[in-house]
Amino acid sequence: MVSLCRCLTLGRCGSCQLGITTTKATAGDNSAGVSVFGVRPGSHLAPDNGKIGQHSVVLSTTAADDLGLKRGGNVTLAGQHLTMAAVRGDASFSHTPVIWTSLDV
């Protein structure tokens, strides 16, 4: 867990937690290596943070393009079936596109 807090409580607010892992994402016949950034729902670290939930994710543009997904499409990460709530930004980590999830995923 990495704390990248921009608030005045210097990471003690709890909303600034970030979990990172690299895994394979699949959508239909398409698959791609991605970095999954897990945040608390509503965290200011993620784009469209209000759309991230237990079963909904936000994909970077490259992740969505690589997987051939449109808003509302389904993606599988580590065996979990999730719905794409939005596509935002061009985030990448270690040369892989980013998918934003909740820390519960």
Buried (B, 14 or more C-beta within 10 A) or exposed (E): EEEEBEEEEEBEBEBBBBBEBEEEBBBEEEEBBBBBBBBBBEBEBBBBBEBBBEBBBBBBBBBBBBBEBEEEBBBBBEEEEBBBBBBBBEBBBEEBBBBBBBBEB
